[in-house]
């Protein structure tokens, strides 16, 4: 059984909670709008290259880590909807 990859926003939400921060505080820390982070953690928005770079810098990860999570999720969504060729 293959597990469906989770949206990277779910992981980001957990990280923000572990840091005892709210969305506005975290957004300010990485210099983006709170609405961008809010939409990501509620799985309404994808992580872009710009956001991935900011997350990598702030969380001591890599841009590639966040982009791969997003691409894995996007591909799984395509398979789920039958729009993958």
C-alpha positions as a printed Julia matrix, in Angstrom:
85×3 Matrix{Float64}:
  0.0    0.0     0.0
  1.42   3.36   -1.04
  0.85   6.3     1.25
 -0.38   9.48   -0.35
  2.22  12.24    0.18
  0.93  14.98    2.43
  0.87  18.59    1.37
  4.08  20.27    2.61
  1.93  22.82    4.41
  0.96  20.15    6.93
  4.6   19.71    7.9
  5.09  23.47    7.97
  2.13  23.85   10.32
  3.69  21.31   12.71
  7.03  23.15   12.59
  5.4   26.5    13.34
  3.56  24.93   16.3
  6.77  23.31   17.59
  8.42  26.73   17.52
  5.53  28.08   19.62
  4.89  30.71   16.97
  1.74  31.83   15.27
  1.37  32.26   11.53
  1.93  36.01   11.64
  5.12  35.68   13.66
  6.49  33.03   11.34
  5.55  35.01    8.24
  7.31  38.05    9.63
 10.39  35.95   10.36
 10.67  34.82    6.73
  9.47  38.16    5.37
  6.28  37.09    3.6
  2.64  37.94    4.13
  0.73  36.04    6.8
 -1.87  35.16    4.16
  0.77  33.25    2.16
  1.69  31.1     5.16
 -1.95  30.7     6.19
 -2.89  29.42    2.74
  0.07  27.02    2.68
 -0.61  25.5     6.11
 -4.28  25.06    5.18
 -3.22  23.32    1.94
 -4.81  26.01   -0.25
 -1.53  27.15   -1.79
  1.56  25.44   -3.15
  5.07  26.14   -1.98
  6.82  28.19   -4.64
 10.54  28.4    -5.25
 10.64  31.74   -3.42
  8.88  30.32   -0.39
 11.04  27.18   -0.44
 14.17  29.32   -0.38
 12.87  31.33    2.57
 11.83  28.2     4.47
 15.18  26.55    3.84
 17.06  29.54    5.2
 14.85  29.95    8.27
 14.56  26.25    9.13
 18.07  25.1     8.25
 16.82  22.78    5.53
 17.26  23.0     1.76
 15.24  24.54   -1.01
 15.28  21.15   -2.71
 13.66  19.51    0.33
 10.6   21.78    0.16
 10.35  21.7    -3.63
 10.53  17.9    -3.72
  7.78  17.65   -1.11
  5.6   19.93   -3.23
  6.32  18.09   -6.48
  5.66  14.7    -4.85
  2.32  15.99   -3.6
  1.43  17.54   -6.98
  2.22  14.33   -8.87
  0.15  12.29   -6.41
 -2.73  14.72   -6.94
 -2.49  14.2   -10.7
 -2.63  10.43  -10.24
 -5.57  10.77   -7.86
 -7.57  12.82  -10.35
 -6.57  10.68  -13.33
 -4.9   13.59  -15.11
 -1.47  11.99  -15.25
 -0.27  10.69  -18.59
